[in-house]
Amino acid sequence: MVNLKSPGMHKTRYLLSLFFLLNVYAISAQSAGREKTIDSLKTELGRAADDSNKVSILVSLGKMLVNYDAREALKYCKPAVELAEKLQWKKGMATAYNTQGACYKGLADYPDALSNYFKSLEINEALGNKEYIARTSGNIGNVYRELRNFPKAQEYLEKALTINLSIGKKTNASDNYSDLGIIYAEQNDNKKALEYFNRALKISQEANDQEGLAIVYGNIGNIYLASGNYEDAIAGFTQSVNINRSLGRDVGVAINTINIGLAYYQLAVDTGKYKRNIAEADREKYLGKAIGYLNETIPAFTKISALDNLSNAYKALSDAYLLKKDYKNAFDAYSHYTTLKDSINSTDKKLKLANLTTERAEYEKQQQAKLTVLAQNKRRNEALLFALVVVLLSVFIVFVVRERRKAEKLLLNILPAEVADELKKKGSAAASHFEEITVLFTDFVNFTSVTEKMQPQALVDELDTCFKAFDTIITKHNIEKIKTIGDAYMAVAGLPQKDAQHAINAINAAMEILEFVKQRKQKLGDLAFDIRIGMDSGSVVAGIVGLKKFAYDIWGDAVNTAARMEQSSEPGKINISQSTYDLVKDHFECTYRGEVEAKNKGKLKMYFVDKAITS
């Protein structure tokens, strides 16, 4: 889809997102019927026994809700998965995992989305259900596309395509062609993208799939627009507009109409490959058409409160009017645009608006005074110089704001929020003593032997996958990551803010880490790592060290003891000290190991954590 921040700049990255909006708005038009169906399913759910029918009802509710409220949909998908597993109903498990994966994808939790999709795929492959193997493979491919892992995305989408073609599911194959086309477009391979979109178009035409045709024509139009072939782009968008209008999809009409306006705008200003010499009359005609189409989209986007699209339309209108020297309408359009635009760019918007106001006043003053040509040229040059200064200042301000936000984000990735705030305010951060904390250490077992079987990039990718998952888990349990050292991972609970539940939180996180590693081993076999975990509770000093590549670190006996607990642990086990055991013994069942010799510490009492105590 077109990125209207500057007319003609084409960003295929937005292609799917706008058509997703199209689908959501289209379904919203049927909200009354949807709500009635949901109420009916909830009534059935209240009467259902714990059998396969209840799984189907829960999955149906998840599917009905996932495009509106993925978090709410998850409330139905989780019990669906649990019941299907309890019943060992394979088909129900596959469907429930697939729908739960869609929920996590809607929440942008891509690791959990992939985990569920892979479980669904494994069951469907065991059942030999080709249609659902293709469907789940396509879902996996689109998650990898969101992660910008295009090779993996292409691998799974092509797998889905091959199966759909072999079993005669042509409409599904058309979707696969479109998804692959988008992947090529996102990599700026417009030729390949167009090839795949045309394949999707052929299938949609043969099946008389009007919704598919509307989407594919829009996609094709975007490729032509990105390539500078504006006439063909207009033809594609027009086809999509006509079909969307016949289907009553007002948002689809508006989305493609705004692109038609942009294409005409580009015809007026682009002197590249397709329009080297443009007569002034043609330029005026194209600008007139651009303005007409852009104005046409405003009521539709206003009706559905699509503020991003609305602000884009006003921005493009402002630029088009400005080229026509219609300063009043340019000013009015830009006023609407600035009202809608996000506050981060407020400085840039004010400067641009001031520039439009100045040019308009200058132009009117020139007309009224009937100045000589020399005087007019002088003022025009002054106005152009002022505009250049305004533009350069605007770019500088936007750059400074963007870089500052990047720096703040990077700082928060390195330091706890409280420490980062102190560092920004004072230029330094004092060390602090924390009396009640729990230090958690993990280490991969036989790391060296496993790495000998792996390529360097595969090793780095697997470590990255594991440590990202650990980051997510400890954040969930209010634990602060300290650092990684090779294949070791260190975190601490109970700082920088005190937390009476620090030991409990640390063990809950450790259990989730063990479960994640277990799942990786089930998926990767010998190429996955085993893990040991150890922890100790006590006190530490925390602070920032170093000048270059500085780091937030902790020191104290609890750190050393936790490291010894990890070294004395076993694969797949959580080994805790006496001090940690005393804090969690009422919450977890533990096995006393006796006094175990620990390096430089002598004999220490140690416990393996078995499971949580249920009330």
Buried (B, 14 or more C-beta within 10 A) or exposed (E): BBBBEEBBEBBBEBBBEBBEBBBEBBBEBEEEEBEEBBEEBEEBBEEBEEEBEBBBBBBBBBBBBBBBEBEEBBBBBBBBBEBBBEBEBBBBBBBBBBBBBBBBBBBEBBBBBBBBBBBBBBBBBEBEBBEBBBBBBBBBBBBBBEBEBBEBBBBBBBBBBBBBBEBEBBBBBBBBBBBBBBBBBBBEBBEBBBBBBBBBBBBBEEEEBBBBBBBBBBBBBBBBBBBBBBEBBBBBBBBBBBBBBEBEBBBBBBBBBBBBBBBBBBBBBBEEEBBEEBEEEEBBBBBBBBBBBBBBBBEBBBEBEBBBBBBBBBBBBBBBBBBBEBBEBBBBBBBBBBEBBEEEBEBBBBBBBEBBBBBBEBBEEBEEEEBEEEEBEEBBEEBEEBBEEBBEEBEEBBEEBEEEEEEEEEBEEBBBEEBBBBBEEEEEBEEBEBEBBBBBBBBBBEBEEBBEEEEEEEBEEBBEBBBEBBBBBBEEBBBBBBEBEEBBBBBBBBBBEEBEBBBBBBBBBBBBBBEBBBBBBEEEEEBBBBBBBBBBBBEBEBBBEEEEEEEBBBEBEBBBBBBBBBBBBEBBBBBBBBBBBEBBBEBBEBEEBEEBEBEEBEEBBBBBBEEBEEE
